[in-house]
Structures are given as C-alpha cells and as structure tokens.
Amino acid sequence: MNRTTLRRSAAALALGLAAATAPAAIGATTASAAPYCGITWGSLAKSSSTMKATTLTGVRAGRHACFDRLVIDHRGSATGYDVRYVSVVTQDGSGFPVPVAGGAAIQVVDRAARYTTAPAMPNVTGYTTFRQVKWAGSFEGQSTVALGVRARLPFRVFTLNDTATGTSRLVIDVAHKW
C-alpha cells in the first residue's frame, strides 16, 4: 500500500466512525435535556398517615399547561392520603372493582369521610391526561376516588389548609407527559 491509499483509508475510517457515533452523541444530549415543564415527580405511590376528623365536601378538576389537577375539598384540616397507580380501583367497604376509562388507574384514598350521598364527580372530557373520575365510596373514616388517566404518568400530591375558613384541599396533579 502506498501512503496516499493509506491516508485515504484512514480518513474514510475516521469519517465512518464519526458518522456511526453521531446518533449516540445526539441521543445522549437528548436524554440529559431538562424534564418536561421541569416536572420531576415520578409515578410511585405517595402517602401521608395523618388522621383528623374531617369531612369531604366536594371533588373538582382543572386543566393546566403541564398537568391536569384533581382537588378534593374538606371541611376542617387537611387529612392523610394514599395515592397510587393500581391495576383496578376497589370500592371502600365491599372491595368491588370500580373500572375507569384510560390506560391507567389511580386510586385516591382520602382519610376524610363523606357521611351522606356521594359528591358530584367532575366531567373531564377534553382533558389532556384525565379520562374519568368516579366515586368509589366512603367507609370507616376514609373515602376513595377512582381516577382514570391516559397512561402511567408522573404525579404529585399535596394538601393546602385555609385556617381563616376552616377548610382544606387534597391536590393531585398528573403530568401530561414524561
């Protein structure tokens, strides 16, 4: 082999190697990009064991730029909760399944009782992530809401207390995407 052929072979090899590794470098840059809307919540269960004598007064939903929000209103201080993805939401007391529309189901157990009829459930038609909200019952000081969502997506849970009015809210935000 002469030097010209050797140089051309080395240049072709370097060019081929650069072309072959370019997609990996681009993928690495994409993977380390900032999360969607800065959301870093995750999809594992969230819970608080706080128990207080509180009454669940209503359920409502809202749409935001990066997530859909479910709010459970209370008369009294914020209570404990257990919010998690489940294969099937079960009804309080009976254990009967409560099917909901969507690719995934979130069981929202609120440590607040509803002593009378079930509250009205919000209509979430047209929401980005939410597909259906159903009442799953109230039994022995806790109430359950079934939340059908588009897919298993990150979510966060927190409570808000309004001491001036003696009310509180359990808030569940589910991201539109990862």
C-alpha positions in Angstrom: 0.0 0.0 0.0 1.3 3.4 -0.8 1.0 6.4 1.5 -1.8 8.1 -0.4 -4.0 5.0 -0.2 -3.2 4.6 3.5 -4.2 8.2 4.2 -7.4 7.9 2.2 -8.3 4.7 4.1 -7.6 6.3 7.5 -9.7 9.4 6.5 -12.6 7.2 5.4 -12.4 5.2 8.6 -12.4 8.3 10.7 -15.3 9.7 8.8 -17.3 6.5 9.1 -16.5 6.3 12.8 -17.7 9.9 13.3 -20.9 9.2 11.4 -21.6 6.0 13.4 -21.2 7.7 16.8 -23.1 10.9 16.0 -26.5 9.4 16.7 -25.3 8.1 20.1 -24.0 11.6 20.9 -27.2 13.2 19.9 -29.2 10.7 21.9 -27.1 11.4 25.0 -27.7 15.1 24.6 -31.5 14.5 24.3 -31.6 12.1 27.3 -29.9 14.7 29.6 -32.3 17.5 28.4 -34.5 19.3 31.0 -37.6 17.3 32.1 -41.0 18.2 30.6 -42.1 21.5 32.2 -39.5 21.0 34.9 -41.6 18.1 36.3 -39.5 15.6 38.4 -42.4 13.9 40.3 -42.3 10.3 39.3 -45.1 7.7 39.4 -44.6 5.9 42.7 -47.2 5.9 45.5 -47.4 9.0 47.7 -49.0 8.9 51.2 -49.4 10.7 54.5 -50.6 8.9 57.6 -52.2 12.0 59.2 -55.7 11.3 60.6 -58.0 14.1 61.6 -61.8 14.4 61.9 -62.6 16.0 58.6 -65.5 15.8 56.2 -65.0 15.5 52.4 -67.3 18.2 50.8 -66.5 18.1 47.1 -64.4 16.9 44.2 -63.4 19.2 41.3 -60.8 19.2 38.4 -58.8 21.7 36.5 -56.6 21.9 33.4 -53.1 23.5 33.4 -50.4 23.9 30.8 -48.3 21.0 32.0 -50.7 18.8 34.1 -54.3 18.1 35.0 -55.4 18.7 38.6 -57.9 16.9 40.8 -58.9 18.7 44.0 -60.8 17.2 46.9 -62.3 19.8 49.3 -62.7 19.3 53.0 -64.4 21.0 55.9 -61.6 21.0 58.6 -57.9 20.5 58.4 -56.1 18.5 55.7 -56.1 14.8 56.2 -53.9 11.9 55.3 -54.0 10.2 52.0 -52.7 7.3 49.9 -52.5 7.9 46.2 -51.1 5.2 43.8 -51.4 3.5 40.5 -53.3 0.3 40.7 -54.5 -2.4 38.2 -58.1 -1.9 39.5 -59.5 0.6 41.9 -61.6 -1.1 44.6 -64.7 0.2 46.3 -64.5 1.1 50.0 -66.1 -1.5 52.3 -67.1 -4.0 49.6 -63.9 -4.3 47.6 -65.9 -4.4 44.4 -63.9 -3.2 41.3 -64.5 0.4 40.1 -63.5 0.4 36.4 -62.4 3.7 34.9 -61.6 4.8 31.3 -58.0 5.3 30.3 -54.7 3.4 30.1 -54.0 3.6 33.8 -56.0 4.0 37.1 -55.0 6.0 40.1 -56.7 5.1 43.5 -57.0 8.2 45.7 -57.7 7.2 49.3 -58.5 10.3 51.3 -58.6 10.0 55.1 -61.8 12.0 55.3 -65.3 10.7 55.5 -68.3 11.5 53.4 -71.3 10.9 55.7 -74.1 11.5 53.2 -74.5 10.9 49.4 -71.6 10.8 47.1 -70.3 14.2 45.9 -70.7 15.1 42.2 -67.8 14.0 40.1 -66.2 16.4 37.7 -66.6 15.9 33.9 -63.1 15.6 32.5 -64.0 15.3 28.8 -61.3 17.0 26.7 -58.6 17.0 29.4 -55.1 16.1 28.2 -54.4 13.4 30.8 -57.6 12.7 32.8 -60.1 10.3 31.2 -62.7 9.7 34.0 -63.3 10.4 37.7 -65.6 8.1 39.7 -66.7 7.9 43.3 -65.5 4.6 44.9 -67.2 5.0 48.3 -66.7 6.1 51.9 -66.2 3.7 54.7 -64.8 3.9 58.3 -63.5 7.4 58.1 -62.0 7.4 54.6 -63.2 8.0 51.1 -61.9 6.7 47.7 -61.9 8.3 44.3 -61.0 6.4 41.1 -59.1 8.5 38.6 -58.7 7.1 35.1 -55.7 8.7 33.2 -54.3 8.4 29.7 -51.2 6.4 30.7 -49.0 5.9 33.8 -47.6 9.4 34.1 -45.8 11.3 36.9 -47.9 12.8 39.6 -47.6 14.8 42.8 -49.9 15.1 45.9 -50.1 17.8 48.5 -52.5 19.4 50.9 -53.5 23.0 51.5 -55.1 24.4 54.7 -57.0 27.6 54.9 -57.2 28.4 58.6 -59.3 31.5 58.0 -62.2 29.5 56.6 -61.5 26.2 58.3 -61.3 24.3 55.0 -58.6 22.3 53.3 -57.8 20.6 50.0 -56.1 17.5 48.8 -54.5 18.2 45.5 -53.4 15.6 42.9 -51.5 16.8 39.8 -50.9 14.4 36.9 -48.4 15.5 34.2 -49.4 15.5 30.6 -46.2 13.5 29.6 -42.9 12.4 31.0 
